[in-house]
């Protein structure tokens, strides 16, 4: 066959269709991983944006409301991590005072803090879910693409040996197909690494905000407990004075 008559399609689809089966599987796997990565990226970016927006609203409503309006602030943002942490603290507060009325102040604070920390960890786990996939794609995709490249180049050398020709028309298609696998690997890995770092940084800021709110909330309840204890002491002293009188 006249090598000058050999036609090669060096378009992206042409490179994929002409590639060896193993290289095709590598390319297909990397493309699927890239699509899933982008779906996770958009999901997390939207979720974190909503979390931050609702957290700001709940935080503002919480500290600008009186005690009777706090429940309303919670109902308006009940699906927000900050609101759920608040609700966990409230539930523990109510449960503790119903069952353990004589518990020490430190014991009450410890129970509330633990309940809020447990809920915070649950909410952070939801935010971090699927991030491991991005990290895995970012770290392994280039090497998977490189495997496809090495395999494709080996096939190209095999074709050269079979045809006994080093003409560029014979060599170029196989090498191009092989390098295309590495290109797809990099295309999948680079966005995965970039957005993994960004999303991780955003989640770290969310974590810091939740921890600060939890500390402020515990201090708020501490003041409420102290005020209640002072009021009870005043009542006891007043009743004692009346009895003596």
C-alpha positions in Angstrom: 0.0 0.0 0.0 1.3 3.4 -0.9 2.0 5.3 2.3 1.2 8.6 0.7 -2.4 7.4 0.3 -2.8 6.7 4.0 -5.3 9.2 5.5 -5.3 10.0 9.2 -8.0 11.9 11.1 -6.2 13.9 13.8 -9.4 15.4 15.2 -10.3 14.6 18.8 -13.0 12.1 17.7 -10.7 10.7 15.1 -7.9 10.1 17.6 -10.4 8.4 20.0 -12.0 6.2 17.3 -8.7 5.0 15.9 -7.1 4.3 19.3 -6.4 0.8 20.6 -9.1 -0.8 22.8 -7.0 -0.4 25.9 -6.3 3.3 25.2 -10.0 3.8 24.4 -10.9 2.4 27.8 -8.4 4.7 29.5 -9.7 7.7 27.6 -13.3 6.8 28.4 -12.6 6.3 32.0 -10.9 9.6 32.3 -13.7 11.4 30.5 -16.3 9.9 32.8 -14.2 10.8 35.9 -13.9 14.4 34.5 -17.7 14.7 34.1 -18.3 13.4 37.6 -15.7 15.8 39.0 -17.4 18.8 37.4 -20.8 17.6 38.7 -19.3 17.4 42.3 -17.5 20.8 41.8 -20.7 22.6 40.9 -22.7 20.8 43.6 -20.2 21.8 46.3 -19.8 25.4 45.1 -23.6 25.9 45.1 -24.0 24.2 48.4 -21.3 26.2 50.2 -22.7 29.4 48.7 -26.2 28.6 50.1 -24.7 27.6 53.5 -22.8 30.8 53.8 -25.8 33.0 52.8 -28.2 31.2 55.1 -25.7 31.2 58.0 -25.2 35.0 57.7 -29.0 35.5 57.7 -29.5 33.1 60.7 -26.6 34.7 62.7 -28.0 38.2 62.1 -31.6 37.1 63.0 -30.4 35.2 66.1 -28.5 38.0 67.7 -31.0 40.7 66.7 -34.0 38.8 68.1 -35.2 38.5 71.6 -35.6 35.1 73.2 -39.1 34.7 71.9 -38.1 35.3 68.3 -35.2 32.8 68.3 -37.5 29.9 67.4 -38.8 31.9 64.4 -35.2 32.5 63.3 -34.5 28.8 63.5 -37.6 27.8 61.5 -36.6 30.2 58.7 -33.2 28.5 58.4 -33.7 25.0 59.8 -31.8 23.3 57.0 -28.7 25.4 57.6 -25.8 23.8 59.6 -25.6 26.8 62.0 -29.3 26.5 62.7 -29.0 22.8 63.3 -26.2 23.3 65.7 -28.3 25.8 67.5 -31.2 23.4 67.7 -28.9 20.6 69.0 -27.9 23.0 71.9 -31.5 23.9 72.6 -32.6 20.3 72.7 -29.8 19.4 75.1 -30.6 22.4 77.3 -34.2 21.4 77.6 -33.4 17.7 78.1 -30.8 18.4 80.7 -33.1 20.6 82.8 -36.0 18.2 82.6 -34.0 15.2 83.7 -31.1 16.6 85.6 -32.4 19.7 87.4 -29.7 19.6 90.0 -26.8 19.1 87.7 -23.8 21.5 88.1 -23.4 24.5 85.8 -20.2 23.0 84.3 -22.1 19.7 83.7 -24.8 21.6 81.8 -22.3 23.5 79.7 -20.4 20.4 78.9 -23.5 18.5 77.7 -24.6 21.5 75.5 -21.1 21.8 74.1 -20.8 18.1 73.3 -24.2 18.0 71.6 -23.3 21.0 69.5 -19.9 19.5 68.5 -21.6 16.3 67.5 -24.0 18.1 65.3 -21.3 20.3 63.8 -19.3 17.2 62.9 -22.3 15.7 61.2 -22.9 18.9 59.1 -19.2 19.1 58.2 -19.2 15.5 57.0 -22.1 16.4 54.7 -20.1 19.3 53.2 -16.9 17.2 52.8 -18.8 14.2 51.2 -17.5 13.3 47.7 -14.4 15.5 48.1 -12.3 12.3 48.3 -13.3 11.6 44.7 -11.9 15.0 43.6 -8.7 14.3 45.4 -8.4 10.8 43.9 -9.0 12.1 40.4 -6.5 14.9 40.9 -3.8 12.5 42.0 -4.4 9.5 39.8 -5.7 10.8 36.5 -2.3 12.0 35.1 -0.8 8.6 35.8 -3.8 6.7 34.2 -3.4 9.0 31.2 0.3 8.3 31.2 -0.4 4.5 31.2 -2.6 5.0 28.1 0.2 7.0 26.5 2.9 4.3 27.2 0.6 1.6 25.9 -0.2 3.6 22.8 3.5 4.3 22.0 4.3 0.6 22.4 1.6 -0.1 19.8 3.1 2.6 17.6 6.5 0.9 17.8 4.9 -2.4 17.0 3.3 -0.9 13.9 6.6 0.5 12.8 8.2 -2.9 13.2 5.4 -4.5 11.2 5.4 -2.0 8.4 9.2 -1.7 8.4 8.8 2.0 7.8 9.5 5.0 9.9 7.5 7.3 7.7 5.7 10.0 9.7 2.4 8.9 8.1 2.8 5.6 9.9 4.2 6.8 13.2 2.2 10.0 13.8 -1.3 8.7 14.3 -0.3 6.2 17.0 1.8 8.7 18.9 -1.0 11.3 18.6 -3.5 8.8 20.0 -1.1 7.9 22.8 -0.5 11.6 23.8 -4.2 12.3 23.7 -4.6 9.9 26.6 -2.2 12.0 28.7 -4.0 15.2 27.6 -7.3 13.8 28.8 -5.7 12.8 32.1 -4.4 16.3 32.7 -7.8 17.8 31.6 -9.5 15.7 34.3 -6.8 16.2 37.0 -6.1 20.0 36.9 -9.7 21.2 37.6 -10.1 18.5 40.2 -7.0 19.6 42.1 -7.8 23.4 41.8 -11.4 23.1 43.0 -10.5 20.5 45.7 -8.2 23.1 47.2 -10.7 25.9 46.8 -13.6 23.9 48.2 -11.5 22.7 51.1 -10.6 26.3 51.9 -14.2 27.3 51.8 -15.2 24.4 54.1 -12.4 25.5 56.5 -13.9 29.0 56.7 -17.4 27.5 57.3 -15.9 25.3 60.0 -14.3 28.4 61.7 -17.7 30.2 61.5 -19.5 27.3 63.0 -17.0 26.9 65.8 -17.2 30.7 66.6 -21.0 30.5 66.7 -20.9 27.5 68.9 -18.6 29.2 71.4 -20.8 32.4 71.4 -23.9 30.3 71.8 -22.4 28.4 74.8 -21.4 31.7 76.4 -24.9 33.0 75.8 -26.3 29.9 77.6 -23.7 30.3 80.3 -25.0 33.8 81.0 -28.6 32.5 81.0 -27.7 29.8 83.5 -25.8 32.2 85.8 -28.7 34.6 85.7 -31.1 31.8 86.5 -29.0 30.6 89.4 -28.7 34.2 90.8 -32.5 34.6 90.5 -33.1 31.3 92.4 -30.6 32.4 95.2 -32.5 35.7 95.5 -35.8 33.8 95.8 -34.4 31.4 98.4 -33.0 34.3 100.5 -36.3 36.2 100.2 -38.3 33.2 101.4 -35.9 32.6 104.2 -36.2 36.2 105.4 -40.0 36.0 105.3 -39.9 32.8 107.4 -37.6 34.4 109.9 -39.8 37.5 110.0 
